[in-house]
Amino acid sequence: MAPPDDARVSSDETGTPAGDPVERIACAVGDAPLSQACTIDRAQEDGGTLVTIRHPDGGFRRLRVSRDGQVSAADGALPPAVTVRDGVAEVALGDARYRLPLANP
């Protein structure tokens, strides 16, 4: 399920810049500042969406986003710390941080 158009072009901190065919999100590992460096793929599942976040170094994380906006780890990783504000989930998972635009339910 693709995010709403406004999530794809929202800002320099979340979503994908206008004209970019690949959905990008802000991410960082360790002490690095957040940047639009990660790409994501979304696949519809029963009860929500499976989101695969790909890091520029080839690493990746998988998250499940339920229809009601709950975010959980889908790859056996530690449980994420999640804060949702203005339709964006700020996710901390291990030493990685992400800003994930949530689709409207």
Secondary structure, 3 states (H helix, E strand, C coil): CCCCHHHHCCCCCCCCCCCCCCCEEEEEECCCCCEEEEEEEEEEECCEEEEEEECCCCCEEEEEEECCCCEEECCCCCCCEEEEECCEEEEEECCEEEEEECCCC
